[in-house]
Amino acid sequence: MKAVVYNRYGPPEVLKLKTVDRPMPGNKEVLIKVHAVEVTKADCELRSFRFPVKWFSWPLRLAMGIRRPRRPVLGGYFAGEVVDMGKDVSGYAKGEYIFGCAKLRMGAYAEYMCLPDHYTMVPLPHNMSFAQAAAVLLGGLNALHFLTKAKIQPGERVLINGAGGSIGIAAVQIAKDQGAEVTVVDHNSKEKMLRSIGAGHFIDYENADFTRGGQKYDVILSMVAGSSYSGIINTLRSNGRYLMANPRLSDMFRAMITTFFTDKSVTFAFAPEKRKELLKLKEMIEAGRLTSVLDKIYCLDQIVEAHHRVEKELRIGSVVLSPTGIDTNL
Ligand SMILES: NC(=O)c1ccc[n+]([C@@H]2O[C@H](COP(=O)([O-])OP(=O)(O)OC[C@H]3O[C@@H](n4cnc5c(N)ncnc54)[C@H](OP(=O)(O)O)[C@@H]3O)[C@@H](O)[C@H]2O)c1
């Protein structure tokens, strides 16, 4: 089968299309034909081993390989078809369409992948293509995780910083669905798209600093590493909640102090990406309350271009790879 392999950390050009053995499912594993996988900012960070928040790199280097990648095939958020399974697998059927996450095991930049049957995978939403479903996973699971913790009340003012990325696009829709008045901060090239999915107010980060605009918010979700901690805390109303998706180590200590000693709270817990949460996303998608925004769909042999597009932020929405080519005409 064809797979995109990398054997050293570096620029997009380290990714090579190769022919490798098709994996065989173990007793408790499912063999999946991958029809679509999102090319995420996190994939680019793992490939280059450069993270906006430096402390990420210590534990990740141990997990992912100190000198070179231990797992040579990237790709964590996929949609595809169950084609085979081990003898002890239950709960899946051959030919079933699914979408889900491979966590740090990854491996979806390939025509086929095997995953343990307990991983977070559920039936494909009936109203989405494989590409649309792959594009909503990372953003949807992370946004749902953070915004559930915020316990948004209808009418509350929510600000999403870095709203034009994978997590932000889902967060805008989920906050709006929960009845919030949504303000977004991102590059002006993303304003039209963000307004089309429910943003009420737009702030261009190149021309304005939302922490100095005089407006206060009940909830602030920030994906931007290096956001001013004190600026954001001062921009919250009383009982306000700050959700940090990309926390610096120092901000994590300050978060505990803010939460214990003030009427504001700060959350930085990573999303567990559980099956229960994915089922909730599927329900929202099928009810028309959440959708994905697709920028471009690439074939496996265009992987270098795809990584450049994500890394340089040339995209409006998600970039998706289609290993079987099934969705590239959309
Ligand atoms: N905590 C978690 O559980 C978790 C999970 C997954 C990912 N992450 C991390 O969270 C980060 C964001 O993830 P993502 O996939 O949503 O990233 P993304 O798709 O790259 O989105 C980031 C967005 O922020 C915008 N941006 C850049 N600088 C900004 C600034 N100063 N002010 C406002 N907006 C700005 C970017 O636009 P332009 O660059 O075009 O300006 C882009 O639209 C990544 O570093 C990822 O590794 C965290």
The ligand as a Gaussian input file, in Angstrom:
#p B3LYP/6-31G(d) Opt

LIG

0 1
 N       -4.940000      21.875000      24.210000
 C       -5.226000      20.933000      23.368000
 O       -5.866000      19.954000      23.735000
 C       -4.805000      21.065000      21.942000
 C       -5.286000      20.129000      21.049000
 C       -4.943000      20.255000      19.724000
 C       -4.098000      21.292000      19.336000
 N       -3.599000      22.166000      20.254000
 C       -2.698000      23.245000      19.846000
 O       -3.481000      24.418000      19.718000
 C       -2.984000      25.201000      18.653000
 C       -4.114000      25.621000      17.789000
 O       -4.673000      24.491000      17.169000
 P       -5.445000      24.630000      15.800000
 O       -5.369000      23.276000      15.171000
 O       -6.781000      25.260000      15.961000
 O       -4.437000      25.635000      15.038000
 P       -4.600000      26.407000      13.718000
 O       -5.555000      25.644000      12.859000
 O       -3.248000      26.697000      13.215000
 O       -5.303000      27.791000      14.161000
 C       -4.678000      28.856000      14.782000
 C       -5.344000      30.146000      14.272000
 O       -4.841000      31.243000      15.041000
 C       -4.551000      32.316000      14.133000
 N       -3.588000      33.200000      14.770000
 C       -2.233000      33.204000      14.673000
 N       -1.707000      34.187000      15.430000
 C       -2.746000      34.808000      16.024000
 C       -2.849000      35.896000      16.927000
 N       -1.765000      36.537000      17.386000
 N       -4.075000      36.266000      17.340000
 C       -5.192000      35.638000      16.895000
 N       -5.159000      34.604000      16.027000
 C       -3.954000      34.178000      15.600000
 C       -4.060000      31.605000      12.890000
 O       -4.187000      32.468000      11.769000
 P       -2.957000      33.027000      10.871000
 O       -1.728000      32.262000      11.251000
 O       -3.417000      32.904000       9.463000
 O       -2.781000      34.442000      11.221000
 C       -5.040000      30.431000      12.810000
 O       -6.225000      30.790000      12.148000
 C       -1.885000      24.373000      17.968000
 O       -0.612000      24.871000      18.367000
 C       -2.094000      22.976000      18.483000
 O       -0.924000      22.207000      18.613000
 C       -3.963000      22.087000      21.531000

